Amino acid sequence: MRTDQQPVRIALFAPDGRMGQAIRAAIAEDPAFELANDSGEVLVDFSAPDALRASLDRAVSAGVPLLIGTTGLIAEHDDLIAEAATAIPILKAPNTSLGVALLADLTARAARILGEDQWDIEIVEAHHKKKADAPSGTALHLGAAAEIGRGRILPEERGRDGTGLKRETGAIGYSAIRGGTVAGDHDVLFLGPDERLILSHRAENRSIFARGALVAARFLKGKPAGLYSMRDVIDAA
């Protein structure tokens, strides 16, 4: 870090949560960042859907950027985020890993090139036993990337069970695995005639999400109001 640069002051909305603790540890190891006791220069929220309104209100009131890493959000939450993004810069990221951001980019490219008439898409994810939502926000994010590549909203097939099932052409299938202490595994499978393309990411420790969150927070500092994504972060790298 250059000596004429001040560290970015990061405030945590949920400092005692799993990700809050991981981000605190990452800040302690990186002199480019500093933990703030107030709203800081960037507010980071990895909490729960029910707490989203409170974090949005805090960021808008303080006039600071907000990084949202909370998963399990629904359309109502997206509307709240869109409204707040007219006042402050907001980065919504179901996964702050830089590797996953690149995986989403590759997924979109593969979906664009591999036509849905012959190539089926399946997304398989695994997480620790305490994760409360399924499919994971990252899996759905990867599905959205595939839709960008295919140029349309695609039907979904989740939690298949029973007999006489028939896969719908063009659909995205989602499978969720829960158990142990898995930090996060994601596979995007493109299944074609006589060949398969599998794009994978393995998270070995939550520290990768914490480090990515800090990169995203640094990106947000000084940005104009609007809604941003991890794609914007990697494009700016």
Salt bridges, closest charged atoms under 4 A:
ASP4 OD2 - ARG2 NH2 2.51
ASP16 OD1 - ARG24 NH2 3.86
GLU34 OE2 - ARG9 NE 3.59
ASP38 OD1 - ARG9 NH2 3.15
GLU41 OE2 - LYS221 NZ 3.10
ASP78 OD1 - LYS92 NZ 2.54
ASP105 OD1 - ARG231 NH1 3.03
GLU116 OE2 - ARG152 NH2 2.58
ASP120 OD1 - ARG167 NH1 3.47
GLU122 OE2 - ARG160 NH2 2.69
GLU122 OE2 - ARG167 NH2 2.80
GLU125 OE1 - HIS127 ND1 2.82
GLU125 OE1 - ARG178 NH1 2.73
ASP133 OD1 - LYS131 NZ 3.13
GLU156 OE1 - ARG158 NH2 2.75
GLU157 OE1 - ARG160 NH2 2.92
ASP185 OD2 - ARG202 NE 3.72
ASP187 OD1 - ARG202 NH1 2.94
ASP235 OD1 - ARG231 NE 3.21
